[in-house]
Amino acid sequence: MELELRHARVVVTIGTAGSISAGAQELGLPQPSLTAQLRRIERAVGGDLFVRSRSGVTPTELGARLVPLLADLVRRADEVMAEALAASGGPLRLGCTEWTPPALRDALQAALPDTAVQTRTLNPEAAVEAVRRGALAAALVPRVPEPAGGVPGGDDDEPALGRALIVREPVWLAVPHGHPLSARTSVGADELTELTDHAGLAWVRSSQDHWFRAVERRVLGGSAPGRVLHHVNSHQEAMNWVRDMEVVALTTPSGALPGVSLVPVTGGERVDLVLLWRGNALPRETPRTLVDTVRAYYCDYARSRPAYWSWIRDHRGEFGELGRHLPQPVDTSPRPEFSTRSAATQR
């Protein structure tokens, strides 16, 4: 096997992350896949690069010589790609799942005034594949909460991807305005089937091949509760059915539409919204700009839905990734009262 740039990125990521498991998480790859890649790379260079232990990895004598050289190779490759992108004036293409709000595209363009921004809506698997192939520079995709977890990965020959968590969205119940459940402050995940059986709720569920199907199965179980009137292929279609047909559905808050009320589901699932990018296709600072812009946009969206923004404020510990975009907690501790007697004494 000949050593390639993608192999250098794998080694550098493992070294920087401090462990194979942390490196796999950062690259969006299954840990066994990354372990197999590292073994092939080590065979190609003629020896082990890291000593594995329960606490992580440390460079071997060979690794101490080669890892800095590989890191310099990755840095120089990034500089070449940044210069090439600037010289070509080509657009930055970003994919989104479900739908792409025009305001999000405008926010990205404002954050990158010297780069033309193009957006595209497609399903998560297609978005990840497009980033791997270079058809997209980055993609905003949900992390499907299957037991194995993780963003859909590729095989061992695919280039490594950068990734950053934007927000961990709760999964809530969507009901029509005025529905009896809309007055609830929350509903337990374990109540949904019982409520359906006693209240005769009608549902819309995701189609078999839609990414949200796995989320519904985790919350509702393998069998469909009550009556399922329709299977949808997008959150927007589901919300239209909730609004117009007096049915209920599960959704993330960003998938809701006007005309629909959201009820928090306690003890439910969360969906990780993740930004992926092809490491050698963007200037070094661009991923940071994208991440910060998308997080700021998400908070602006949440503010437009007071009930959800209030929930975020009350559960800010669960939204730590939004960082500085969250409101600072109000200091409610009592302040010392001003004493006129002490002031007079001082005079």
C-alpha positions in Angstrom: 0.0 0.0 0.0 1.3 3.5 -0.9 0.9 6.2 1.8 -1.6 8.9 0.8 -2.8 12.1 2.2 -5.9 10.5 3.7 -3.6 8.1 5.6 -1.7 11.1 7.0 -5.0 12.6 8.2 -5.9 9.4 10.0 -2.6 9.2 11.9 -2.6 12.9 12.8 -6.2 12.7 14.0 -5.5 9.7 16.2 -2.4 11.4 17.6 -4.3 14.7 18.3 -7.4 13.0 19.8 -5.3 10.8 22.1 -7.0 7.5 21.4 -8.4 5.4 18.6 -12.0 5.7 19.9 -11.8 9.5 20.2 -10.2 9.6 16.7 -13.0 7.5 15.3 -15.6 9.8 16.8 -13.9 12.8 15.4 -13.6 11.3 11.9 -17.2 9.9 11.9 -15.9 6.3 11.4 -16.6 3.0 13.3 -13.7 2.3 15.7 -13.0 -1.2 14.1 -12.7 0.5 10.7 -10.2 3.1 12.0 -8.2 0.4 13.8 -7.9 -1.6 10.6 -6.8 1.5 8.7 -4.1 2.3 11.2 -2.8 -1.3 11.0 -2.5 -1.1 7.3 -0.7 2.3 7.5 1.7 0.9 10.1 2.5 -2.1 7.8 3.2 0.4 5.0 5.6 2.4 7.1 7.3 -0.6 8.6 6.3 -0.4 12.2 3.9 0.6 14.9 3.3 4.4 15.2 1.5 4.2 18.6 1.5 2.2 21.8 -2.1 1.4 22.7 -3.2 1.3 26.3 -6.4 1.8 28.3 -5.6 5.4 28.8 -5.2 6.0 25.0 -2.2 6.1 22.6 1.3 7.4 22.8 3.7 7.6 19.9 6.4 4.9 19.5 10.0 5.9 18.6 9.0 5.6 15.0 5.8 7.5 15.6 7.6 10.3 17.3 9.6 10.8 14.1 6.9 10.3 11.5 3.7 11.9 13.1 5.1 15.4 13.0 6.1 14.9 9.4 2.6 13.7 8.6 1.1 16.6 10.4 3.2 19.0 8.4 2.1 17.2 5.2 -1.6 17.7 6.2 -1.0 21.4 7.0 0.6 22.0 3.7 -2.1 20.2 1.8 -4.7 22.3 3.5 -2.8 25.4 2.5 -2.7 24.3 -1.1 -6.4 23.6 -1.1 -7.1 27.0 0.5 -5.0 28.8 -2.2 -6.7 26.8 -4.9 -10.2 27.6 -3.6 -9.3 31.3 -3.4 -7.8 31.4 -6.8 -10.7 29.5 -8.5 -13.4 31.6 -6.8 -15.5 28.4 -6.8 -18.6 28.1 -4.7 -18.8 26.5 -1.3 -21.5 23.8 -1.6 -23.3 22.8 1.6 -25.9 20.1 1.9 -28.8 20.0 4.4 -31.3 17.3 5.4 -35.1 17.7 5.2 -35.1 21.4 4.2 -32.8 24.4 3.8 -34.2 27.6 5.1 -33.3 30.6 2.9 -32.3 32.5 6.0 -29.6 29.8 6.8 -28.1 30.2 3.4 -28.1 34.0 3.8 -26.4 33.7 7.2 -23.7 31.5 5.7 -23.1 33.9 2.8 -22.8 36.8 5.2 -20.3 34.9 7.3 -18.2 34.1 4.1 -18.6 37.3 2.0 -15.7 36.4 -0.3 -17.1 32.9 -1.2 -20.2 32.1 -3.2 -22.4 29.8 -1.1 -24.7 27.2 -2.7 -27.0 24.9 -0.7 -28.7 21.7 -1.5 -31.3 19.6 0.3 -30.8 15.8 0.3 -31.1 12.8 2.6 -28.4 12.1 5.2 -26.8 9.1 3.4 -26.6 11.0 0.1 -25.2 14.1 1.8 -22.4 12.1 3.5 -21.5 10.4 0.3 -21.5 13.7 -1.6 -19.0 15.2 1.0 -16.8 12.1 0.7 -16.8 12.4 -3.1 -16.1 16.1 -3.0 -19.4 17.1 -4.6 -20.2 19.0 -1.4 -17.7 20.8 0.8 -19.8 20.2 3.9 -23.2 18.9 5.0 -25.5 19.4 8.0 -27.0 15.9 8.8 -28.8 14.2 11.7 -27.1 11.5 13.7 -29.4 8.6 13.6 -29.6 7.1 17.1 -29.2 3.5 16.3 -27.6 1.4 19.0 -24.2 1.6 17.3 -24.6 5.4 17.0 -22.6 7.6 14.7 -23.0 9.4 11.4 -23.3 7.0 8.4 -19.8 5.9 7.7 -18.0 4.8 4.6 -15.6 1.9 3.9 -11.9 2.0 4.8 -10.9 3.6 1.5 -12.9 6.7 1.9 -11.2 10.0 2.9 -11.6 11.0 6.6 -14.2 13.7 7.4 -14.1 16.5 9.9 -17.1 16.8 12.1 -18.6 19.0 14.8 -21.8 18.7 16.9 -24.1 21.7 16.3 -26.9 20.8 18.7 -28.6 17.8 20.4 -32.3 18.3 19.5 -35.0 16.7 21.7 -37.7 14.7 20.0 -41.1 16.1 20.9 -44.8 15.4 20.1 -46.4 17.6 17.4 -50.2 18.1 17.8 -52.7 20.5 16.2 -53.3 23.9 17.8 -56.1 23.5 20.3 -55.6 19.8 20.7 -56.2 18.6 24.4 -52.6 17.5 24.6 -51.3 21.0 23.6 -52.2 22.2 27.1 -49.7 19.7 28.6 -46.4 21.0 29.8 -44.9 17.6 28.9 -45.7 14.0 28.2 -43.7 11.0 29.2 -42.4 8.7 26.5 -44.0 5.8 28.3 -47.4 7.5 28.2 -47.7 7.8 24.4 -49.0 4.3 23.7 -51.4 4.5 26.7 -52.7 8.0 25.6 -53.1 6.7 22.1 -55.2 3.7 23.2 -57.5 5.7 25.4 -57.8 8.9 23.3 -57.9 7.3 19.9 -55.1 9.3 18.5 -54.3 9.0 14.8 -50.6 9.2 13.8 -48.4 9.9 10.9 -45.2 8.0 10.8 -42.1 8.1 8.7 -41.7 5.9 5.7 -39.6 2.7 6.0 -36.5 4.2 4.3 -36.6 7.7 6.0 -33.9 8.4 8.6 -36.4 9.4 11.3 -38.0 6.0 11.3 -35.2 4.7 13.6 -36.0 7.5 16.1 -39.7 6.7 16.1 -39.0 3.0 16.8 -36.8 4.0 19.7 -39.5 6.2 21.2 -42.7 4.3 20.3 -41.4 0.8 20.0 -41.5 -1.6 17.0 -45.3 -1.6 16.7 -47.2 1.4 15.6 -49.5 2.9 18.3 -53.1 3.5 17.4 -54.1 4.3 13.9 -51.4 5.3 11.3 -53.2 7.3 8.6 -50.1 8.1 6.5 -46.4 7.5 6.1 -44.4 10.5 5.2 -40.9 11.2 3.8 -40.1 14.5 5.4 -40.9 16.5 8.6 -42.6 19.2 6.6 -45.0 16.7 5.1 -45.7 15.3 8.6 -46.4 18.7 10.0 -48.8 19.5 7.2 -50.7 16.4 8.1 -50.7 17.3 11.8 -52.0 20.8 11.0 -54.6 19.8 8.4 -55.8 16.3 9.4 -55.8 16.5 13.2 -53.2 13.8 13.7 -50.1 13.6 15.8 -46.5 12.9 15.0 -43.0 12.9 16.5 -40.6 15.6 15.4 -37.6 17.6 16.3 -38.4 21.3 17.1 -36.6 22.5 14.0 -38.9 20.3 11.9 -42.1 22.0 13.2 -44.1 24.5 11.2 -46.6 27.2 12.1 -50.0 25.9 13.0 -48.6 23.0 15.1 -48.0 22.9 18.8 -45.1 21.0 20.3 -45.3 19.1 23.6 -41.9 18.1 25.2 -41.5 14.3 25.5 -39.7 13.6 28.8 -37.4 10.5 28.8 -37.4 10.6 25.0 -34.7 10.6 22.4 -32.4 13.2 21.1 -31.1 13.7 17.6 -27.5 15.0 17.1 -27.3 17.6 14.4 -23.8 17.3 13.0 -21.8 19.3 10.5 -19.4 17.2 8.3 -16.8 18.5 6.0 -14.1 17.2 3.7 -10.9 18.1 5.5 -8.8 19.0 2.5 -11.5 20.9 0.6 -11.8 23.9 2.9 -9.4 26.6 4.3 -8.5 25.9 7.9 -10.8 28.6 9.4 -13.8 27.9 7.2 -15.2 24.9 9.3 -15.0 27.0 12.4 -16.9 29.8 10.7 -19.5 27.3 9.4 -20.0 25.7 12.8 -20.3 29.1 14.6 -22.7 30.5 12.0 -25.0 27.4 12.0 -25.1 27.4 15.9 -26.0 31.1 15.9 -28.7 30.5 13.3 -30.1 27.7 15.3 -30.4 29.9 18.4 -32.1 32.6 16.3 -34.6 30.0 15.1 -35.2 28.8 18.6 -35.9 32.3 19.8 -38.7 32.6 17.2 -40.4 29.7 19.1 -40.8 31.1 22.6 -41.8 27.8 24.2 -38.8 26.0 22.8 -36.4 28.9 23.7 -37.7 28.8 27.2 -37.1 25.1 27.3 -33.5 25.6 26.2 -32.9 28.3 28.8 -34.3 26.0 31.5 -32.2 23.1 30.3 -29.1 24.9 29.2 -26.9 22.2 30.7 -28.2 19.9 27.9 -27.3 22.4 25.2 -23.7 23.1 26.1 -22.5 22.9 22.5 -24.4 26.1 21.7 -21.9 27.8 24.0 -21.8 31.6 23.9 -25.0 31.8 21.8 -27.1 30.8 24.9 -28.4 33.5 27.3 -26.3 33.8 30.4 -28.1 32.7 33.6 -29.6 35.4 35.7 -28.0 35.9 39.1 -30.8 35.7 41.6 -28.7 35.7 44.7 -29.6 38.4 47.2 -27.5 41.6 47.2 -26.4 43.4 50.3 -28.7 46.3 51.2 -27.4 49.8 51.3 -27.1 51.0 54.9 -27.7 54.7 55.5 -26.4 54.4 59.0 -23.0 53.1 57.9 -22.9 55.8 55.2 -23.5 58.5 57.8 -20.9 57.0 60.1 -18.3 57.1 57.3 -19.1 60.8 56.7 
